[in-house]
Each structure stands twice: as structure tokens, then as C-alpha cells.
Amino acid sequence: MYSRCVLSENPVVPAVPFAVNSVCVPLRFLTIVFGAGPEEWPALYPQCGGRLQSPIDINTSGILYDPSLQPFDLNKYGVYDGAQMNLSNVGGHTAEVKYSGTPIIISGGSLPDDYVLDQFHFHWGEKDDEGSEHTLDKHRAPMELHIVHHMHHYNSSEAISHPYGLAVLAFFFEIGEENENFKQLLDYFPQIIHKDQEVHITPFPLSKLLPKGSTTYYRYFGSLTTPPCYETVIWTLFKDRIQISEDQINKFRNLTTVREDGNGTKEVKIGRDFRPIQELHERRVYSNDVSIQVCATSKGTRDRLTLAAVVTSALLLVLTLC
């Protein structure tokens, strides 16, 4: 083990959105099939060609240890009284659980505010060596869970275009033993096999789906991984993985979408539900993992999320928003 601190005399704030020619796009565009491949998105949605795009490769040799990154308070993930949950095959793009009713709020994690849970969804592939959107040292996991929240003093439609308006907590999966806690979700999958099918499900605590006691995570600033690719997301990727069996992940792979070919439309399995890796550019990835011991302290200032950075980003981004 070694220790090396990256020191700086001057305060450093994180890279801020370089959005130009921003367009107003309804929130529903987050979870539909976009009719164009990712390589074509920048022409249709300018921010998809920005320098703060997601997903990225988490290169563990380049991570900086930040001892000031706080643990999360995810106690509300265990609460489901008053919550309503709808499961859907959204646009033939993903399996998503949407929340309504009593708000579920998270705090901590060195986030600049409290955040309200909106939904969680999944990204998977056709086989076990692909599926996750983010990669770890260029290796994909078979699936990735995204838990999406918006800053509590905005509604979700407003937060999507505000600096740090969204916070996404992500977990990688690994293939192993059957996970009994996923039965309460997967039992409903036969009702969402086809594109745009939706079903109300019996509420359950989200905490049941997650690894117990997960505290170690990676942190960076990025974007939505689908158009309009707004660069407004605080990403947190947890080190601990969720275990799921081959039979269980195949239930995700059996979900279908509708695609056009020369003979019209046909129903096919969703397949490779992830965006290609984006360049890191000037950004850095931080972690509270003490085993890294390459620290990011700089006389009390760090290249991470601070209130000053939020204000600076807001001033720069406001000129580009509708």
C-alpha cells in the first residue's frame, strides 16, 4: 500500500456543463427507443456530444481517495408505507419501477442537497460478459442497476436540466446464487414482456434488492446516458455487487421491443441495453475506499461537488437552458 496526495494551492471546482445549443426535450424521452444509434445522438441532441458524458470506464489505477466523502443515509429505502410502485417495459428500452405517493428521500454521500427517489431501472446485455453501462477497468458486468433521484426543491422535470439536479446510485451485478429478494419484482415480469406494458406492483422496500451495508463507492460528475444527455448527474457507483442467478437475469433478457427492418416492424428481445463508454476528458473519479490511499486533499479544497461549484455551474448553464 502507498500514499500519495495530489495537492494544490488554489481551490479547484469540478468541471461544469459545457452545454451549447440546448434544446427542451420532454422527460419521457429518457426512457424510449430513440430511433437513432448513439453515434447519431449528438446531431439530434447537442449535449450528447459534450465533454461530461456518461457512462465512463472506472480506471481503478487513476482513482483518487477523498476521505471527506461521507456515507449515505439510505434508511428511507427501507420504507414503503404510502409508496406506490409501477413496473413497466418503458418504450421497449428498459425495465423500470416508477415511484409515487409518499416521497422517499436520501441524504449524505457528500451530495449538495437532499434527493427524492423517482425510479430505478436496469441495463443488461445478451450474455454475461456485457450489460452494464459503466465498466470497471474496461470490464463490463452482466447488468447494472440505476436508482434515479432529483434534487428535492425541484420537481423531476425541472431538476433534469439543473446543475447537479439528478443523483444516480448505481450497482453492478454478478452471476451466482438465486437472489430470493428479486422474486418480489421478477414475479411480475410476465406482465411486461412486450413494449410499453405496465403493471402496478405490491410495494416492497428497495433496500431488499441492495447489498447489505454498502458504504464504499466511486464518485464522478456526468450525464444522462440517453438523450437529451443533460450533463447534470452526480454519479455514485458502489463497489459491492448484487448477486443474481442466470435464470433470473434471463427474465430481463426475455423482455422485448419493436424494431423496424426492410419488411416493416417486428418484435425482438431488447438485447444490448447500454450506451458505449464515453471519454473521461478533464474529469477525475473519486472514492471513499481507504485501500486506494491516493488522496485528493488540497488544504481543505477538493475537486469534487461543493456548494460553490453548484453556483458556478448554474451560472454557466442557465444561458443554455430553454
C-alpha positions in Angstrom: 0.0 0.0 0.0 1.2 3.5 -0.8 0.0 7.0 -0.1 0.3 10.0 -2.4 -1.7 13.2 -2.1 -2.5 15.4 -5.0 -2.0 18.9 -3.6 -3.0 22.3 -4.9 -2.6 25.8 -3.6 -5.7 27.0 -5.4 -9.3 26.0 -4.9 -10.5 23.6 -7.6 -14.1 23.1 -8.6 -15.3 20.2 -10.7 -15.7 20.6 -14.4 -19.0 22.3 -15.2 -21.5 21.7 -18.0 -20.3 22.9 -21.4 -23.8 22.7 -22.8 -24.4 24.6 -26.0 -27.5 24.9 -28.2 -29.5 23.2 -25.6 -33.0 22.0 -26.6 -36.0 21.4 -24.4 -36.9 17.8 -24.6 -39.9 16.2 -22.6 -38.9 14.0 -19.7 -40.4 11.0 -21.4 -37.5 10.9 -23.9 -35.3 9.5 -21.1 -36.8 6.0 -21.5 -37.9 5.4 -25.0 -36.1 3.9 -28.0 -34.7 6.9 -29.8 -34.9 5.9 -33.5 -31.2 6.6 -33.9 -28.0 4.9 -32.8 -25.8 6.5 -30.1 -23.3 7.7 -32.7 -26.1 9.8 -34.2 -27.3 11.3 -31.0 -25.1 14.4 -30.9 -26.6 15.7 -34.2 -30.1 15.4 -32.7 -29.3 16.3 -29.1 -26.2 18.6 -28.9 -25.3 17.7 -25.3 -24.8 14.1 -26.2 -21.5 15.3 -27.8 -20.4 17.1 -24.6 -17.3 16.5 -22.5 -19.1 15.3 -19.4 -20.9 12.4 -20.8 -21.8 9.1 -19.2 -21.1 6.2 -18.9 -17.4 6.0 -18.4 -14.7 3.4 -17.6 -13.7 3.4 -13.9 -10.0 3.0 -14.2 -9.0 2.0 -10.7 -5.4 3.0 -11.1 -6.5 6.6 -11.7 -9.0 6.9 -8.8 -8.3 9.5 -6.1 -9.1 8.8 -2.5 -11.2 11.5 -0.9 -11.5 11.0 2.9 -14.2 13.6 3.1 -16.7 11.6 1.0 -19.4 10.8 3.5 -21.5 7.7 3.9 -25.1 7.7 2.6 -28.2 7.8 4.7 -30.4 5.3 2.8 -32.7 4.4 5.7 -35.7 5.6 3.7 -35.0 2.8 1.2 -36.4 0.5 3.8 -39.7 2.5 4.0 -42.6 1.7 1.6 -45.7 2.6 3.6 -47.6 5.1 1.4 -45.5 4.4 -1.6 -46.8 3.2 -4.9 -44.7 1.3 -7.4 -45.4 0.7 -11.1 -43.3 -1.7 -13.2 -43.1 -1.1 -16.9 -41.3 -2.1 -20.1 -40.6 1.5 -20.9 -40.6 2.1 -24.7 -39.0 -1.3 -25.2 -35.9 0.2 -23.7 -35.6 -1.0 -20.1 -37.5 -2.4 -17.1 -38.3 0.4 -14.8 -40.0 0.8 -11.4 -41.6 4.2 -11.0 -42.4 5.6 -7.6 -45.3 7.8 -6.5 -47.0 8.6 -3.2 -45.0 9.3 -0.1 -41.6 10.7 -1.1 -38.6 8.6 -0.4 -35.6 10.9 0.4 -31.9 10.2 0.6 -29.2 12.3 2.1 -25.5 12.1 2.9 -23.0 10.8 0.4 -21.5 14.4 0.2 -24.4 15.3 -2.1 -25.1 19.1 -2.2 -28.8 18.6 -1.1 -31.4 16.0 -0.2 -32.7 14.0 -3.2 -36.1 12.4 -3.9 -36.3 8.9 -5.4 -38.0 8.9 -8.8 -37.4 5.4 -10.2 -35.0 2.6 -10.7 -34.2 0.7 -13.9 -31.7 -1.8 -15.3 -29.2 -2.2 -18.2 -28.3 -5.6 -19.4 -26.8 -7.5 -22.3 -27.3 -10.7 -24.3 -24.6 -12.6 -22.4 -22.8 -12.5 -19.1 -19.7 -10.5 -20.2 -21.7 -7.5 -21.2 -24.7 -5.5 -19.9 -23.5 -2.8 -17.5 -23.2 0.8 -18.8 -20.2 1.7 -16.8 -17.1 -0.5 -16.9 -14.5 -1.3 -14.2 -11.0 -1.4 -15.7 -12.7 -2.0 -19.1 -14.7 -5.0 -17.9 -18.5 -5.0 -18.1 -20.7 -6.6 -15.5 -23.7 -8.6 -16.8 -26.2 -5.9 -15.5 -26.3 -2.5 -13.8 -29.0 -1.0 -11.6 -29.6 2.8 -11.7 -31.5 4.4 -8.9 -32.5 7.8 -10.0 -33.3 10.8 -7.7 -33.9 14.5 -8.2 -32.9 17.4 -6.0 -35.8 17.8 -3.5 -36.6 21.5 -4.1 -37.2 20.9 -7.8 -39.7 18.6 -9.5 -38.2 15.9 -11.6 -38.9 17.8 -14.9 -37.1 20.9 -13.6 -34.2 19.0 -12.0 -33.2 17.2 -15.2 -31.7 20.4 -16.6 -30.2 22.0 -13.5 -26.6 21.5 -12.5 -26.4 18.6 -10.0 -30.2 18.3 -10.3 -30.0 14.5 -10.5 -28.2 11.9 -8.4 -27.9 8.3 -9.6 -26.8 5.5 -7.4 -25.5 2.6 -9.4 -24.8 -1.1 -8.6 -23.1 -3.7 -10.7 -24.4 -7.3 -10.8 -22.6 -10.6 -10.7 -23.9 -14.1 -11.7 -24.2 -16.5 -8.8 -26.8 -18.0 -6.5 -30.5 -17.1 -6.9 -31.4 -13.9 -5.1 -34.7 -14.5 -3.3 -35.2 -10.8 -2.8 -35.7 -10.3 -6.5 -38.6 -12.7 -6.6 -41.0 -9.9 -5.5 -40.0 -8.0 -8.6 -39.4 -10.7 -11.2 -42.8 -12.4 -10.5 -44.4 -9.5 -12.4 -42.1 -9.7 -15.4 -44.5 -12.0 -17.4 -46.9 -8.9 -17.4 -44.3 -6.6 -19.0 -42.8 -8.9 -21.7 -44.0 -6.5 -24.5 -43.1 -2.9 -25.2 -45.0 -0.4 -23.1 -46.7 -2.9 -20.9 -47.1 -1.7 -17.3 -48.4 -3.2 -14.1 -48.9 -1.9 -10.6 -46.9 -4.0 -8.2 -47.1 -4.6 -4.4 -44.7 -2.1 -2.8 -41.6 -3.5 -1.1 -38.5 -1.9 0.4 -35.9 -1.1 -2.2 -33.2 -1.9 0.4 -34.1 -5.6 -0.1 -32.6 -5.5 -3.6 -29.2 -4.0 -2.5 -26.1 -5.5 -0.8 -26.2 -5.1 2.9 -24.0 -2.4 4.4 -22.7 -1.0 1.1 -20.6 2.0 2.0 -17.7 2.1 -0.4 -18.3 3.9 -3.7 -16.9 5.8 -6.7 -18.0 9.4 -7.5 -17.8 11.5 -10.6 -19.9 14.1 -12.4 -21.6 13.2 -15.7 -24.7 13.0 -17.7 -27.9 11.1 -18.5 -26.9 8.0 -20.6 -29.8 8.6 -23.0 -31.0 11.7 -24.9 -31.1 14.5 -24.2 -27.8 13.6 -22.3 -28.0 16.5 -19.9 -24.8 16.9 -18.0 -26.5 17.3 -14.7 -25.9 14.0 -12.9 -23.9 13.2 -9.8 -22.9 9.6 -10.3 -22.2 7.2 -7.4 -21.2 3.7 -8.2 -21.0 1.3 -5.3 -18.2 -1.2 -5.0 -20.3 -4.1 -3.6 -22.2 -6.1 -6.2 -25.7 -7.6 -6.4 -25.7 -11.3 -6.9 -28.3 -12.8 -9.2 -28.7 -16.2 -10.9 -28.5 -17.0 -14.6 -32.2 -17.9 -14.6 -33.1 -14.5 -13.0 -31.1 -12.4 -15.4 -32.7 -14.3 -18.3 -36.0 -12.9 -17.3 -34.6 -9.4 -18.1 -33.3 -10.7 -21.4 -36.7 -12.1 -22.4 -38.3 -8.6 -22.4 -39.0 -7.4 -25.9 -39.1 -4.2 -28.0 -40.3 -3.4 -31.6 -37.8 -2.6 -34.3 -38.2 -1.7 -38.0 -36.5 -3.5 -40.8 -37.0 -3.6 -44.6 -40.1 -5.7 -44.2 -41.8 -3.5 -41.6 -41.8 -3.9 -37.8 -41.0 -7.0 -35.8 -40.8 -7.9 -32.1 -37.3 -8.7 -30.8 -35.6 -9.1 -27.5 -34.3 -5.8 -26.1 -30.7 -7.2 -26.2 -27.8 -4.8 -25.6 -29.4 -2.2 -23.4 -26.3 0.1 -22.8 -24.6 3.1 -24.2 -21.0 2.9 -25.4 -18.3 4.2 -23.0 -17.6 7.9 -23.2 -14.3 9.8 -22.8 -13.4 11.0 -19.3 -11.7 14.2 -20.6 -10.7 16.5 -17.7 -12.8 14.8 -15.1 -11.5 12.7 -12.2 -13.1 9.8 -10.3 -13.0 9.9 -6.5 -13.7 7.2 -3.9 -14.0 6.8 -0.2 -12.2 3.5 -0.4 -9.4 3.7 2.1 -7.4 0.9 0.3 -6.7 3.3 -2.6 -4.7 5.8 -0.5 -4.1 8.2 -3.3 -5.8 11.2 -1.8 -7.4 14.3 -3.2 -6.9 16.7 -0.3 -5.8 20.2 -1.1 -5.7 22.3 2.0 -9.4 21.9 2.6 -10.4 22.2 -1.1 -11.1 19.3 -3.4 -12.0 18.8 -7.0 -15.4 17.5 -6.0 -19.0 18.6 -5.5 -19.2 21.8 -3.4 -21.8 24.5 -3.0 -19.5 26.9 -4.8 -19.3 24.6 -7.7 -23.0 24.2 -7.9 -23.4 28.0 -8.0 -20.7 28.4 -10.7 -22.2 25.6 -12.8 -25.7 27.1 -12.5 -24.5 30.5 -13.8 -22.8 28.8 -16.8 -25.7 26.5 -17.6 -28.5 29.0 -17.3 -27.7 30.6 -20.7 -28.2 27.3 -22.5 -31.4 26.1 -21.0 -34.9 26.7 -22.5 
